[in-house]
Amino acid sequence: MNNKMYEVNEDMIMYAFRYALGRNTYAVSTVTDYLIQFWHRFEPHTREQIIKEIEEAIEKNQAGMKCDIVRWKSLLLLEEATKE
Protein backbone atom coordinates (compact mmCIF):
# COMPACT_ATOMS: atom_id res chain seq x y z
CA MET A 1 0.00 0.00 0.00
CA ASN A 2 1.15 3.49 -0.74
CA ASN A 3 2.04 5.15 2.57
CA LYS A 4 1.59 8.66 1.26
CA MET A 5 -1.52 10.42 2.54
CA TYR A 6 -3.01 12.63 -0.08
CA GLU A 7 -5.03 15.66 0.85
CA VAL A 8 -8.49 14.13 0.78
CA ASN A 9 -11.33 15.56 2.77
CA GLU A 10 -13.25 13.34 5.12
CA ASP A 11 -16.32 13.40 2.88
CA MET A 12 -14.30 11.55 0.25
CA ILE A 13 -13.16 9.06 2.87
CA MET A 14 -16.78 8.44 3.85
CA TYR A 15 -17.76 7.91 0.19
CA ALA A 16 -15.02 5.30 -0.22
CA PHE A 17 -15.93 3.66 3.09
CA ARG A 18 -19.63 3.45 2.22
CA TYR A 19 -18.81 2.07 -1.21
CA ALA A 20 -16.64 -0.66 0.31
CA LEU A 21 -18.88 -1.63 3.24
CA GLY A 22 -20.75 -4.76 2.20
CA ARG A 23 -18.85 -5.26 -1.05
CA ASN A 24 -17.13 -8.47 -2.05
CA THR A 25 -14.16 -6.85 -3.77
CA TYR A 26 -10.61 -5.80 -3.04
CA ALA A 27 -12.04 -2.37 -2.17
CA VAL A 28 -12.66 -3.63 1.37
CA SER A 29 -8.97 -4.32 1.91
CA THR A 30 -7.86 -1.07 0.29
CA VAL A 31 -10.28 1.06 2.31
CA THR A 32 -9.68 -0.67 5.63
CA ASP A 33 -5.91 -0.47 5.15
CA TYR A 34 -6.22 3.28 4.58
CA LEU A 35 -8.59 3.79 7.50
CA ILE A 36 -6.34 1.83 9.85
CA GLN A 37 -3.22 3.68 8.77
CA PHE A 38 -4.73 7.14 9.17
CA TRP A 39 -7.37 6.49 11.86
CA HIS A 40 -5.71 8.89 14.28
CA ARG A 41 -6.10 11.76 11.78
CA PHE A 42 -9.88 11.55 11.39
CA GLU A 43 -12.23 13.74 13.36
CA PRO A 44 -13.96 11.98 16.26
CA HIS A 45 -17.39 12.37 14.61
CA THR A 46 -16.09 10.70 11.44
CA ARG A 47 -14.66 7.77 13.42
CA GLU A 48 -17.91 7.44 15.40
CA GLN A 49 -19.99 7.37 12.20
CA ILE A 50 -17.77 4.74 10.60
CA ILE A 51 -17.94 2.55 13.72
CA LYS A 52 -21.72 2.93 13.90
CA GLU A 53 -22.16 1.93 10.26
CA ILE A 54 -19.82 -1.06 10.58
CA GLU A 55 -21.68 -2.32 13.66
CA GLU A 56 -25.03 -1.92 11.91
CA ALA A 57 -23.82 -3.70 8.77
CA ILE A 58 -22.44 -6.61 10.79
CA GLU A 59 -25.65 -6.86 12.82
CA LYS A 60 -27.75 -6.93 9.63
CA ASN A 61 -25.39 -9.43 7.99
CA GLN A 62 -24.58 -6.83 5.31
CA ALA A 63 -20.85 -6.36 5.91
CA GLY A 64 -19.64 -8.72 3.19
CA MET A 65 -17.94 -12.07 3.35
CA LYS A 66 -16.30 -13.48 6.50
CA CYS A 67 -12.88 -12.22 5.43
CA ASP A 68 -14.35 -8.73 4.95
CA ILE A 69 -16.01 -8.80 8.35
CA VAL A 70 -12.64 -9.61 9.91
CA ARG A 71 -11.23 -6.47 8.26
CA TRP A 72 -14.15 -4.31 9.45
CA LYS A 73 -13.85 -5.70 12.97
CA SER A 74 -10.20 -4.65 13.01
CA LEU A 75 -11.44 -1.06 12.90
CA LEU A 76 -13.76 -1.73 15.84
CA LEU A 77 -10.78 -3.07 17.79
CA LEU A 78 -8.65 -0.11 16.78
CA GLU A 79 -11.29 2.31 18.01
CA GLU A 80 -11.51 0.47 21.33
CA ALA A 81 -7.73 0.60 21.69
CA THR A 82 -7.73 4.30 20.85
CA LYS A 83 -10.19 5.03 23.67
CA GLU A 84 -8.07 3.28 26.31
C-alpha positions as CSV (number, residue, x, y, z in Angstrom):
1,M,0.0,0.0,0.0
2,N,1.2,3.5,-0.7
3,N,2.0,5.2,2.6
4,K,1.6,8.7,1.3
5,M,-1.5,10.4,2.5
6,Y,-3.0,12.6,-0.1
7,E,-5.0,15.7,0.9
8,V,-8.5,14.1,0.8
9,N,-11.3,15.6,2.8
10,E,-13.2,13.3,5.1
11,D,-16.3,13.4,2.9
12,M,-14.3,11.5,0.2
13,I,-13.2,9.1,2.9
14,M,-16.8,8.4,3.8
15,Y,-17.8,7.9,0.2
16,A,-15.0,5.3,-0.2
17,F,-15.9,3.7,3.1
18,R,-19.6,3.5,2.2
19,Y,-18.8,2.1,-1.2
20,A,-16.6,-0.7,0.3
21,L,-18.9,-1.6,3.2
22,G,-20.7,-4.8,2.2
23,R,-18.9,-5.3,-1.0
24,N,-17.1,-8.5,-2.0
25,T,-14.2,-6.8,-3.8
26,Y,-10.6,-5.8,-3.0
27,A,-12.0,-2.4,-2.2
28,V,-12.7,-3.6,1.4
29,S,-9.0,-4.3,1.9
30,T,-7.9,-1.1,0.3
31,V,-10.3,1.1,2.3
32,T,-9.7,-0.7,5.6
33,D,-5.9,-0.5,5.1
34,Y,-6.2,3.3,4.6
35,L,-8.6,3.8,7.5
36,I,-6.3,1.8,9.8
37,Q,-3.2,3.7,8.8
38,F,-4.7,7.1,9.2
39,W,-7.4,6.5,11.9
40,H,-5.7,8.9,14.3
41,R,-6.1,11.8,11.8
42,F,-9.9,11.5,11.4
43,E,-12.2,13.7,13.4
44,P,-14.0,12.0,16.3
45,H,-17.4,12.4,14.6
46,T,-16.1,10.7,11.4
47,R,-14.7,7.8,13.4
48,E,-17.9,7.4,15.4
49,Q,-20.0,7.4,12.2
50,I,-17.8,4.7,10.6
51,I,-17.9,2.6,13.7
52,K,-21.7,2.9,13.9
53,E,-22.2,1.9,10.3
54,I,-19.8,-1.1,10.6
55,E,-21.7,-2.3,13.7
56,E,-25.0,-1.9,11.9
57,A,-23.8,-3.7,8.8
58,I,-22.4,-6.6,10.8
59,E,-25.7,-6.9,12.8
60,K,-27.7,-6.9,9.6
61,N,-25.4,-9.4,8.0
62,Q,-24.6,-6.8,5.3
63,A,-20.9,-6.4,5.9
64,G,-19.6,-8.7,3.2
65,M,-17.9,-12.1,3.3
66,K,-16.3,-13.5,6.5
67,C,-12.9,-12.2,5.4
68,D,-14.4,-8.7,5.0
69,I,-16.0,-8.8,8.4
70,V,-12.6,-9.6,9.9
71,R,-11.2,-6.5,8.3
72,W,-14.1,-4.3,9.5
73,K,-13.8,-5.7,13.0
74,S,-10.2,-4.7,13.0
75,L,-11.4,-1.1,12.9
76,L,-13.8,-1.7,15.8
77,L,-10.8,-3.1,17.8
78,L,-8.6,-0.1,16.8
79,E,-11.3,2.3,18.0
80,E,-11.5,0.5,21.3
81,A,-7.7,0.6,21.7
82,T,-7.7,4.3,20.9
83,K,-10.2,5.0,23.7
84,E,-8.1,3.3,26.3
